[in-house]
């Protein structure tokens, strides 16, 4: 599936099963909540925190998909083509960071 197709699928789902989009502010708050759930799993799985009993059924891939879903909702609501935005963002990073990481002593011991 392409990013464009994902945006179309989410839009179709929202307008049928979801009835309508939550407003942009609500979706921004939901996005922050979903990112927090990813952070919680990362801190426990890769960081120094331990899992609690209530964390046993967590699924990192599913939580990342939740983040992506809400991000797509916000893009659709604000008229952003995520494919185009990502291409432009990568072009910007390629110019800005052309030598930055190569010259970073922390990355190149």
TAURFEN-V812563 format. One record per residue. N is the residue number from 1. RES is the residue in three letters. PHI is phi in degrees with one decimal (* if undefined). Layout:
BEGIN
N_RES_PHI ; N_RES_PHI
END
This chain:
BEGIN
1_UNK_* ; 2_UNK_-85.7 ; 3_UNK_-63.9 ; 4_UNK_-59.8 ; 5_UNK_-62.7 ; 6_UNK_-61.7 ; 7_UNK_-62.5 ; 8_UNK_-68.1 ; 9_UNK_-64.3 ; 10_UNK_-63.5 ; 11_UNK_-61.1 ; 12_UNK_-63.2 ; 13_UNK_-63.1 ; 14_UNK_-58.6 ; 15_UNK_-78.7 ; 16_UNK_-113.5 ; 17_UNK_-73.0 ; 18_UNK_-83.1 ; 19_UNK_73.1 ; 20_UNK_-160.2 ; 21_UNK_-71.7 ; 22_UNK_-66.1 ; 23_UNK_-67.5 ; 24_UNK_-60.5 ; 25_UNK_-67.2 ; 26_UNK_-61.5 ; 27_UNK_-66.1 ; 28_UNK_-64.9 ; 29_UNK_-64.4 ; 30_UNK_-63.7 ; 31_UNK_-60.1 ; 32_UNK_-63.2 ; 33_UNK_-62.2 ; 34_UNK_-65.9 ; 35_UNK_-63.0 ; 36_UNK_-62.0 ; 37_UNK_-66.5 ; 38_UNK_-64.2 ; 39_UNK_-61.3 ; 40_UNK_-61.2 ; 41_UNK_-64.7 ; 42_UNK_-61.4 ; 43_UNK_-64.1 ; 44_UNK_-87.5 ; 45_UNK_-82.3 ; 46_UNK_-116.1 ; 47_UNK_-99.5 ; 48_UNK_-97.9 ; 49_UNK_-79.0 ; 50_UNK_-104.6 ; 51_UNK_-73.0 ; 52_UNK_-95.1 ; 53_UNK_-53.3 ; 54_UNK_-69.8 ; 55_UNK_-93.2 ; 56_UNK_-60.4 ; 57_UNK_-96.3 ; 58_UNK_-67.6 ; 59_UNK_-137.4 ; 60_UNK_-58.8 ; 61_UNK_-61.5 ; 62_UNK_-64.7 ; 63_UNK_-67.8 ; 64_UNK_-64.6 ; 65_UNK_-63.9 ; 66_UNK_-61.0 ; 67_UNK_-60.7 ; 68_UNK_-62.9 ; 69_UNK_-59.0 ; 70_UNK_-69.1 ; 71_UNK_-61.7 ; 72_UNK_-62.7 ; 73_UNK_-56.5 ; 74_UNK_-63.3 ; 75_UNK_-62.4 ; 76_UNK_-61.1 ; 77_UNK_-66.6 ; 78_UNK_-102.8 ; 79_UNK_73.9 ; 80_UNK_-97.8 ; 81_UNK_-87.5 ; 82_UNK_-63.3 ; 83_UNK_-62.6 ; 84_UNK_-63.2 ; 85_UNK_-62.2 ; 86_UNK_-67.2 ; 87_UNK_-59.2 ; 88_UNK_-63.8 ; 89_UNK_-65.0 ; 90_UNK_-66.4 ; 91_UNK_-62.2 ; 92_UNK_-60.1 ; 93_UNK_-64.5 ; 94_UNK_-64.5 ; 95_UNK_-76.1 ; 96_UNK_-63.6 ; 97_UNK_-107.6 ; 98_UNK_-51.0 ; 99_UNK_-118.0 ; 100_UNK_-55.8 ; 101_UNK_-75.3 ; 102_UNK_-63.2 ; 103_UNK_-94.1 ; 104_UNK_-83.8 ; 105_UNK_-60.6 ; 106_UNK_-69.2 ; 107_UNK_-93.7 ; 108_UNK_-125.8 ; 109_UNK_-66.3
END
